[in-house]
Amino acid sequence: MSHSFLRIVMMAITLPVLMNGLMGVGWSQQANIAPAQMSKSSQEPAAGSQDDSGESQLSKNLYAAMVAADQPAFYWSFDQGSLKDVSGKDVSGQWVFKQQGNVKSKVAGPKGEKYPLFSSDNEALEFGNKAGYLTLDDSPINPKDPAALAASPLRFQQGDSITLEAWVDVQQLADNQQMYVVGKGRTKRSGYPAENQNYALRLAGKNGQALVSFLFRDADSQPGNSENYHRWNSQSGVAVDSGWHHIAVSYTFGEPKSIKGYIDGTPVEGTWDYGGPTTKAPVVDDDQLWVGSSLGGNPSSTFRGLIDEVAIYRSALSPDRIAQHARIVQEPPYLTPREHLSRDNVFVEVFHHVPDKHNWEFRLGKPFESFQQVDWSLIAIPQLYNSHGVRTDRSNPVVVRLSGLVEFPPETRHLLLRARSGSRLWIDDQLVLDNRHPGRGSDGHGPLYRVESRISDAIRPLQPGDYEQAIAWSPTPGEHRVQVDLWVGGKGRRPELGEMCLAISADGKQFHVLSARQPFPLDDWHWEQWAKTEKKRLESENTVRRRKASETYARYWEKRHQLAKDTLGQQSQGPIGEDLSRTKATVAAINREIQQGLSSAGIEPMAPISDAEFLRKSTLDILGTIPSLKLQERFWSLAESDRRAEWIDWLLEQPGWADHWVAYWQDVLAENPNLVNPTLNNTGPFRYWIHESFSDNKPFDRFATELILMEGSTYFGGPAGFALATQNDSPMAAKAHILAQAFLGMEMKCARCHDAPYHDFQQRDLFSLAAMLKREPESVPKTSTIPGDENALKSLLVKVTLKPGEPVPPEWPFSERLSVSLSPDILEHPADRREQLAVLITSPANRRFADVIVNRLWQRYLGKGIVEPIDDWENPDPTHPQVLSILEQELIVSGYDLKQIARVILNTDVYQRKRDHSVYSDARRARLFAGPAPRKLTAEQLVDSLFVASGKSFRTEELNIDVDGLRPMNQSLGFGFPERAWEFVATNNERDRPSLALPGVQSFINVLETFGWRASRPDPQSLRSQETTVLQPATLANGTLTLRASQLSDDSLITELAISSKSVEEFVEKVFQQLMTRAPSVQEKTMFVEFLSSGFSERVLAGAEPKVVLRPQATGVSWTNHLQSEANSIKVNYAMTIEKGDEPSPRLQADWRERAEDFVWTLINMPEFVLLN
């Protein structure tokens, strides 16, 4: 017997005393105090001695001592990369494993406070993605020796007892997979039967859990007969990828009821299958013992993860001994303090930095944040904002917990829990429901989703990617503590909540979503209404959070703006006073300048527009839509003397201000997110940051600064999305080009590959800006230069002054043309080159920035800039330098407030004149602004106005190809349900499969693209073409959107006008006002009244009820199943449904309704409808 084993035996003798002492001080699975950590190396000093650190060697060998006390036949600890048996019985060194394939030694095993039986240097083996395993030869059987079967301790016969145990960290295990921990036989070695499983300890995959499995084949083995296998699987398991766990199984061959399984020291129930429980003897032969695989190394049987401390006993260890081997100390779980719980609200906590493992095998720390709401349902949680007030990412994954006190209605008999990912329901600290974690997705061949609830057909169908469970449950009277834990995101996926809710029912059919105020039915209509209200609530909450997070930063900008005004006040002779008087003075000054130019040239200005024309034009220019009847009533209620000015002020405070500006800056800043799979120059969807910036009326110098700093979230709406430029060899050069053009009027596109031939820019200038953005020198990639040797390049018109690979330092390249000094006082981080660039661009000393921005607004509202082109100021020749100066000064004095510039321009005489068609033939009239240039509605204005005209919502399907959320976020993004035209994104996919189409969304995109919207924006664009194409009237006349806008369905405002109007004349007049913002002419009124008079009095059908109009139901097709043949037919049929438009109202007589629809269609197709002024 070896000396090391003697030492272990000595420790085993004292172990019961030691354990009793430890248990006496409360050392249990819930304890926080562990004994000194112990090493199990057999090459250490005798038991009881101390090493240099003073740590007891007895305590270091505690786990090994426990194993030794139970007299194992074999024990492999795998410390220090050793594959030797360390049971102390292998005197000859026979029982040493051999490594086959990819097995990594000396990786960290179970250790630390959670696993107190092990030392801090405990080591294990890692079995990676490439097949690897261990093999051990058994001693051969001599057929002439009757005692040969018993000659090896690896062989177990009838009546023998066996215990197999190991520590495992399971990192991958598919459902229905059976992977080996340790097993004898079934190796597929030559000379042995293929089905000679002596015994095996395995793990079986089921619903993300690893179940303990014991397998052997009986000695009556008949080839191909599965009944000769006897498999026992536990009913419960451990979560995959949840860290170290102890597993064990014991059995006495011939006694089927003797089977016992253990997980982390706790007995688990299980069942036999295949041949079932048996009294038959096992197969016994001299095939090898393997660890980590079987079946010749078949990947499906090969272990994926870490294995440690494998032991085999020729006895059935008692449950107590197994429990002592599996000592795990868990920290007490976080419990939401009861003082936060109430009947009046739901207390929501968000936990960051949880392990990225789809299981609950961890302890929550303190919550990152908490807030309150009233409903036990979620579609999202409030956004997180950094100190600059821009969206930033939470950790991924997070856990969201909802807690509260609930007195359930006494008739409650059923509970339902829905969530996107793993979720748990606890009532009075008892686990009641446990929803599964999501799968890993698929390559497109997965099953189609059945868009239904398997709980009840009377409730809203379960949405693709969500999970639901229901149980029969009756509450006891009184108050109950209710808690729902939600796993959100993880594995690189979007952190989405799906349609999470907790609902109750009396009959198991009709469910109501639980609420601290008023439960609501879980049906389509109520859920959509709740979701609409909840979205608005979250928007308001996000506004509050954004402003609170950036309070300090806002004061910084107030300081900057005061410095700018102080400086400007010393230089300017213009009006710098209170806002109202200054606005009037500024408008008057601009009017004088414009009129003086016209008078000097002898040009008569265009006539003023009427109030009705102003109403339509100003509403389109500020909100991006035509004014509804309700808005028109508000306008006409204003006092005539100040009606227009007051109307402008009111419009500027409406949410549509932000909506209308997003589309413009999407073009200018080349916002280019992709729905699925990145292509050239895709960005993140920083559209949401643009929208929030204009909603907050963010000072524009701050807007530009935040864009340049590129902070926050990349994929969920922060300006960091601007930094992204997929498949681009120099992303920062691309961004430098965009910024220079947007904010400085410098067209540097050519400087990407060579010195600009028609502009005074060198390639070095662009890459200097790129280096400032990158915060380090930027090297010119080979793909950003013209190929050829020096002689070849000399013959070209363009010049190449930078060599490929040449580093360009970060420095301001425009010191001569735009001389701006950096003041350390206004730099938050003086050494940050990117912030330096932001200050250099937005500094009030850089008058170019302010000039370019106000010129952009002038062009947007008047159709032509004071400087043209508005984004290329190489040789600027302003038509009215003084007007430009007045507007620039107004921008700076107002604190870079774009609303103030819009207010000034929209109050000017020139804006409120009729459009001047002669600008195309008379350059003088155009240059001197005799009237605004004619403008058409933008694509977004047209689409949004169609739905304002009809009073309908878009009601598209979700703008998302990965609707179940199983793809990585860098491959698929979701854009929700669009409500304004700027929210759309291109739906093209590289596979061009019908199953990946979004027919409802595509009907909008068809119109948008026809009228100038770009599906892809790899480059910046300041202006869209104003040319009319053949496709535009054709699309408007025949497209699905016009069909929907003109159809009198039950969600149409025109339907309500048709029912409520007292006469056909009233109906015609109201429809004209709603669509055209004017009364019909005498001729128009006569024609349409005659057309609609017949049948008007019988148009409303008595007793007919309106139909509930809902968003289209999900199709059940996602990326995970789009290759199924049925997926194509589902989408093709859905497209046919979309082409039919909206279902007509049953309340109107069909013939009259169709004529009324023709009337509406006619107005939409009048040229007047698509003209802005």
VEXLOTOR-965516 format. One record per residue (C-alpha): x, y, z. Coordinates in pm, whole numbers, plus 50000, padded with zeros to 5 digits. Layout:
// VEXLOTOR-965516
XYZ/...
// end
This chain:
// VEXLOTOR-965516
500005000050000/501405034149907/502365060550163/499915085350016/497045061250054/498045054350416/497815091650482/494355092650322/493205063250533/494425081150844/492355111150742/489385088450679/489615076051038/489375111351174/486865122750913/483635114351101/484825134451398/485765163451172/482445162050987/480445160351308/482295190751433/481615209551110/477955200251111/477825211051473/478685246651375/475975247251110/477995238550801/475235228950560/474235235050200/472845268850299/475825279150508/478095307850416/481155295750615/483245267850461/486235249350607/489725256950484/490135245850126/491925213250067/494195197349812/493885161149711/497425155949576/498965123549695/502445138749686/501975162249985/503275160150346/501615136950593/498155143850722/498055170650987/501235188450871/501195223650737/502555238850418/504295272750392/500985290950403/500005273750727/497055255950556/496365221750703/497095192850465/494265174050633/491825200550517/493405201450171/492625164350120/489085164250258/487345153149936/489965126549868/489615115350229/485885111750189/486315090249879/489025069450049/486795063150350/484275046550118/486905022649973/486575029349599/487695003349352/488975031749133/489355069249176/490745093548918/491155129249043/492795142748722/494945167148921/498135180248758/497075163748431/497455128848582/495305100848441/496375076248713/494095058448956/494705074349297/492555050749503/495745036349652/494935001549526/496765003649195/500174993349326/501334981048985/500255012648797/497944992748568/494885014848579/496075045548387/493835061048121/495105068947775/494015100947605/492305098447265/491745130147063/491045164147210/491065163447590/492485193147777/493985188148122/494815212248403/491625232448369/489915245948679/487725221048859/485115226949131/486615249849394/486055281049595/483525288349866/480755271349673/482665238449666/484435237850006/485765202249979/488265213049713/491365234449715/491905265349510/494235246149275/491805217749200/491995206648837/489755188148594/489575176648231/487865195147949/486205176347665/485825201447383/483925203947057/486385181046882/485905144746981/488115134047269/487895107747540/489895085147772/490375047547737/491455021847997/492344985747917/490774958748131/492754928048229/492054900847971/489764871948049/491254837048034/488424814947902/490034784448059/489944799848407/486464799048569/487514826548807/488674849548529/485514870848526/486084880948885/489774887348836/489264924148743/487734950248972/486254966548658/483934936948598/480564933948774/478464902548776/475004892548898/474594902649260/477454927649256/476754963049368/478164993049183/478335030349248/479475054248975/480085090649063/481665121548906/481655159248912/480505173848580/480125208148420/477805201748125/478315228947864/476435214447567/473735187847553/470975186147296/467505173547371/467315135447337/471095132747330/472765107047558/476395114947632/478765093947834/480515102948155/482015068548221/481115034848076/482485000248005/481954982947673/480044993947364/483275008447229/482884993246880/486394979346906/487344950746681/486784916746839/483954928247068/480194927547014/478734960946912/476164959647193/478214949047492/477374976647736/478624963548073/477474995248252/477545032748201/476845065448378/475485089948123/473625122748093/470415125447890/469245158547739/465655169547791/464285205147773/467655220647846/468245197548143/470835170248189/469215139448344/471245112648519/471165080348318/472325044748397/472585019048117/473554982448090/472784953147861/471734919547996/473634887547934/470824873547715/471834899047454/470394892147108/471814913546823/469484942046730/467084936247018/466694968547214/464804949847489/468144936647609/469104972347706/467994984648045/468105022448089/467145042548391/466715080248348/466075104548630/462945125548608/464765157448705/468185170248613/470585199348617/470435228248378/472915226948092/475725252248128/475015258048497/478435250448645/479705221348848/477375194048972/477895160849147/476135130948990/476015095049106/474125062649055/474175030049251/472734995949157/472884959449254/472684937748943/469724914448960/467814937349198/465954963048982/464464981349281/467954988549412/468585016049152/469255050149305/470275082549134/471625114249286/472145150049174/474175172749400/473735147649681/469945146949658/468145114549558/466155117949236/463265097249109/463535079648776/462075053648543/463335023448349/462775020247975/463834997947683/463744963447848/462644979648172/463614967748520/465134932948515/466584905848736/468834894548456/472614894848484/474614920948294/477004916048004/480484910248144/483604910947926/487074926047913/486264955247681/487704989247774/486425014848022/485965049047861/485485083548007/483795110247794/482505089647502/481455056247358/480465040247027/483905045646879/483885082446970/480545090046805/479935127746849/476405122346979/477735101447267/480745123747339/480765146147642/480875184047595/482115201347906/484325193248205/484675161448413/486405156648748/486675131549033/485495099748860/485135070849106/483845035049083/482845015449395/482094978749434/479344987549680/476185008249688/477065039849878/474415051850118/472475083950050/474235100250347/477685092450205/476695105249861/475335137150019/478645143050198/480575138849872/478335164549704/478875192749948/477845225449777/477455257949967/474905281349811/474605317549902/471125326450021/469065338649721/468125375249698/464615380749829/462765412449740/462185431350069/458575428950173/458375466250241/458565471749863/455515450049800/451995463549779/448555455149649/448465488549469/451315482549227/453715457349081/457295461749196/459725455048910/463425448148962/466085444248692/469175423548764/472305428948553/475405407248512/473725373648546/475505343248396/474855339048024/473435304348071/469895294447991/469095281148336/468355292648688/471385276548851/472735308749001/472015332949281/470785367749205/472695396749356/471175430249433/469025445349158/470525471248924/467345491948938/463695489949033/460465507548941/456705503348974/453835496448737/450245484748773/449935454248547/451385419248562/452325421848194/455245435247994/456165442447635/459355460947728/461055477348022/462215513548031/465375522547843/468715527648010/470475561047942/474035572148004/475075605448152/474705622047811/471105610447788/471625585947502/470425550347499/472935525447628/472775487947661/471915468247966/473965437548036/472815408147828/471185387447964/469205403548243/466655389748485/463455409448536/461425402648849/457835413248910/456655411549272/453565421849457/450855412949703/447735398549545/444365388949684/443075366349410/439385366249325/437835336849511/436635321549183/440225318049056/440905282348955/443635285148693/446905304348641/448605311548309/452155324348260/453495336447925/457005348547847/459565350047566/462265330647750/462665311948075/460245323148344/459155312248688/456115319348901/456385318049278/453415321549513/454135324649882/457745314149814/456665281649646/457575274949282/454275271149097/455165274048726/458455270348540/458535279848171/461345265947961/464285285447824/464375289847445/466105265647214/469155273647008/467305282146688/467855264046364/469165267546014/465705273845873/464335238545878/462605240746217/458885234146261/456375261246178/454765278446473/451145270546540/449775305046617/447335293946881/447105288147250/447175252047353/445725262847685/442505277947551/441075287447214/439185316147376/442265337747441/444855356247236/447045331447047/450545325547175/452995345346962/455985328546789/458935326147026/456805328947341/456105300847585/453095294747805/452105271948089/448925269048289/447995250248602/444885243848802/445225263749123/442835276449383/443895303949623/443355304049992/441565334750125/443695365250192/446835381250060/449515362049869/453085371049787/453485367049408/456775367749220/457585362448852/461205359448740/461945364748370/465115356048182/465685381847907/468145379347616/471395360247646/473485341247393/473865372747181/470125375247120/467945406047136/466775412447494/463075409847418/460195401747652/457645390247396/454085393147526/454745385247891/451735382348118/450355364948425/446665357148387/443925341248595/440775322148505/437735307148672/436955281348402/440285275248226/438905291347910/438495328647962/441655343748114/442205378948248/445615395448277/446325402248642/446545438848742/446885458749062/443995480048935/441715463448682/442395429448522/441635428948150/440605400347918/443435382247744/442015385847396/443335402847083/441445435447113/442165441847479/445805431847444/446325455447150/444675483947339/446775477047646/449975474547439/449215507947270/448705524847606/451755507647753/453935519547466/452935555547533/453555550947905/457045537647833/457775566747600/456835591147875/458885571948129/461865571547894/461625609047850/461765613948225/464685589748256/466585605747970/466315640548115/467175629448466/470215609748348/471555639948157/470835667848406/474515675348460/475215673448088/472325697248016/473875722748253/477155719048065/475345728747744/473595757647911/477025770548007/478305766447651/475315784347506/475665813347748/479295817247649/478235817147286/475605843947345/478025865047543/480535863347262/477915870246998/476465899247193/479835916947181/480035912746803/476475916446676/474375946846601/471255925846542/468335918346774/469365899047087/466475902047328/463575882347471/462305853847256/458995869047143/460255903447058/463415888746909/461395865246689/459295893646552/462355915246498/464195887046325/461235879446097/460905916246012/464615918745931/464425888945695/461295902645528/463095935745465/466115918445314/464025896845080/461765925544976/464735948644918/466275923744679/463045919544487/462395956744470/465905963944349/465415938944069/461935951243987/460385917444061/456905913544204/456635887244477/454035859744460/450685866244626/450115854844986/448495821145042/445095818045207/444625806345563/443465772345437/446565768645220/448755779745509/447065754645738/447795725545506/451315736745417/452505744845769/451075712645913/452805692145646/456075710845702/456045707246080/454195674846151/454735657345818/451025650545761/447945668145631/445795683045908/442855661846021/439395676646070/440125678946442/443285699246382/441465721246132/438825729546392/441555740146632/443165762546369/439915780246278/439125785746647/442185808346684/441835846146668/442375857546311/444915884546402/447535860546538/446175828246396/449175818346188/451845826546447/449905808646721/449335778846494/453075776046424/453845777846795/451285750646872/452485727546594/456095730446708/455135715147042/453465684446889/455115649946868/454945650646489/457815675846488/460185647746578/458585622346345/458925645146046/462605652846105/463755616746147/463415608045780/465445638445677/468395629945899/468195593345807/469085604445455/471675630345553/473465607645803/473095575645597/471255556545867/471195522245709/470125493645935/469395459945782/466585436645875/468585404945827/472275397045764/474635426945728/475535441045386/477765470145279/477715500245511/474925488745737/474655509546051/472785503646372/469275518346398/470245551946548/466885564846419/465575561746774/468245585446903/467325610046626/463675607846725/464355612247094/466665641647020/463965660446829/461295650247080/463445666547347/464205696147119/467835689447185/470135718647099/471565710746759/475185715346860/474565689247128/472885667046867/475955669146643/478295663346938/476475632147052/476565618546699/480305624946671/480995609047011/479115577746895/478285565647244/475585542847377/473835513647215/474875500246876/471865478846790/469035494246993/468945530946910/472035548447042/474385570346836/476935542146860/474895527246577/476295554946357/479805541346418/478885508046262/479745503845894/479625467145803/481895453445531/483725486745514/487535486445520/487685520545691/484465527945878/485745560246033/486645574345692/483065567845583/481785585645894/484145614945844/482735619745495/479155619845629/479885644045914/481795668545696/479005669445442/476165671545695/477585697845929/480255716445734/478965715145378/482145697545262/481795671044993/484755648045057/483575616244888/486335616544629/488965620544901/488305585045012/490585570944739/492595600844615/492935638344639/489695654644526/490065667944170/487255693644189/487465703044557/490245716844765/490615684944970/493385659744991/492925623645092/494935632145401/492215656545512/489565629645519/491775604545695/492825630645950/489185634246045/488855596346045/491825594046279/490225619046517/487095597646520/489175566446574/491185583946849/494425571246698/496295572946366/494325558246078/496135538745808/494945540745452/493805506045339/494905493245003/491285492044894/491025529644954/493595539744696/494015538344322/496115508344215/499175513743998/502825523144020/504125558644055/504475564243680/500955552243610/499505574943876/501295605543736/499265603143415/495915605043597/493805636143644/493515628344012/496455628744247/497375602544505/499485617344784/498965589945045/500505555745013/498585524445113/499215516345476/500515551145555/499315561745901/497625595745924/497695612846265/494495625746430/494445663246372/492085690746252/492755694645877/490895727645822/492925751646034/493295775945742/489745776845604/487945771145937/490165785346204/488785774046539/490645773046867/490065746647130/489175759547474/489985734147748/487125748947951/484495733347727/486115699147690/484885672347928/487885650747834/490595673547690/492725644847558/489875628047370/490425634146998/486835625646915/485505651247158/487995676447024/486545670946678/483015675846810/483985708946969/485845720946660/482785714046444/480135728346677/482015757446832/480255791146785/483595803346654/483035779246364/480365799746188/480265774445904/478425749546124/475615773546211/475445786545852/475125751645707/472375741545948/470175772145903/470655769545527/469395733745543/466225745445720/465715774045473/465955749745182/463645724745352/460885750545393/461415772045082/462535745544833/465865762344765/468825771844982/470455805445029/473615786344940/473385759144679/474165730344685/473315729045052/475865701545124/478755714144909/480075748345006/483295746144804/482645780844657/479645794144848/477705822144682/474825831044914/471875848244750/471165868045069/474265869245289/472525891045543/469595866945579/472055838645630/473845859245896/470565867946070/469535831446085/472975820346199/472885845846480/469365834846574/470495798646596/473355807246832/471365831347047/468505806447083/470875779947213/470965761546878/467205756446890/465955743646553/462355750346654/463185787246684/464705787646334/461635769746199/459415794746383/461255823846222/461225809845868/457575798545878/456505833445994/458245851245708/456395866145416/458275845445162/457205812645324/453575823845329/453455831444958/452155810144676/454625786844507/456485802044215/456555778743914/458625803743718/461705795743925/462485768043675/462635792943387/463625825543557/466855822643753/466485857643895/463105850244055/464485818144198/467575834644336/465685863744491/462875842144640/459875858144474/458055828244619/458785793244744/459855767444491/457185741244416/457535710044630/455905675944629/455155656044939/458045634445042/457455597045039/456995597245415/454595626845407/452495609445143/452235576445327/451545592545664/448975616045509/447095587345344/446475572745686/445635606045847/443135611045565/441475577645630/441915578946008/443385543846000/446495529546160/449115511445954/448265476946093/451215458945934/452755426946054/455825429846276/458785444646090/460955415046175/462055383345997/463385367746318/460055370546502/460915343746758/464145361846851/466455331946818/469115347146589/472055367946712/471305404946725/474175412746486/472425391646220/468785400946268/467085431246416/463455437046500/461735470346429/458375464146593/455085475946444/455565508246244/453255537546318/455005564146108/456705560545772/460225567545906/460065535046101/460245512945791/463365495045681/464225475745366/462805440345360/465085426245093/466995394745180/469825378244994/467825346444949/464805364044796/462485337244931/458745343544966/458895328645314/461105357645423/458785383745272/456675407745478/453755414745242/452005440445458/455195459945516/456105456645150/452885473945045/454175504945226/457695501845094/456425499744736/454915534544772/457845548544967/460405537244709/458325549844418/458235584544571/461955587244651/462615567844972/465775547144963/465555511245084/469315511745129/471275542445239/474965533245212/475835569645132/474505602945258/471865622145063/470665657445133/468035661244863/465665637744689/464585641844331/461505663344273/460945648043932/457645630643864/457975595643726/455515573843537/455395549643828/454225575544080/450665581543950/450415544643858/451335533844210/448995558744369/446115548044144/446615510444172/448545504544493/447375486844806/447825517545028/445445539044821/443005510144817/443145507545196/442895545345245/439795547045028/438035515945162/435235522745408/436115497045671/435095499346034/438355516346134/437975543645871/437145579345967/435375582545631/433025554545737/432085574246047/431555605645837/429365585745600/427185573345888/427025606046085/426495630845801/422945644645784/423035650645410/425065640445110/426235676545081/427615675345435/429395642645362/431055656545047/432145688245225/433615669645524/435525645145308/436975673745106/438045690945425/439565659045564/441565650445251/442155683845076/441965708845367/439505729945175/435895731445074/434945717544732/434435741444449/430885745744321/431615723244026/433245696444244/430435697144496/427745694544229/429455665244060/430055644444373/426685652044533/424995639444219/427245608644219/426405599744580/422785610844614/421235578544495/420845555244792/422175580045048/419095577945268/419305539645269/423085537645305/423105527345674/421935491745735/419795488646047/421025464346310/424465459446157/427275460246411/430815472946343/433555447046321/436545448146552/439555456846338/442795441346455/446395439146347/447015409146116/447665377046304/451225363646305/451865337746035/454065314246235/456925318345988/460325329846111/463925325946006/464135293846205/461575276745982/461575296345657/462965267145454/459875246445519/457905243045195/454695253445369/456325286245477/456325298945118/452655290945062/451695307445392/453375339845289/452005338644932/448475334445065/449055362445314/450235385245032/447025378144842/445035388045149/446975420645180/446295429344816/442555427844880/442845456245127/440615461345430/437335443745495/434375466845422/432085478245698/428875457745722/427065489145839/426925504645490/424955493445189/427435478644940/426535498344623/426555532244796/429685523444992/431565514544673/430605547844516/431775566044829/435065547144805/435415558344443/434885594144561/437685591144817/439945573644562/439395602544320/440465628944571/443625609644661/444565607644295/444125644644227/447565660944166/446725685544442/446935657944704/450655651544646/451705688244619/452935705844930/452385742144835/
// end
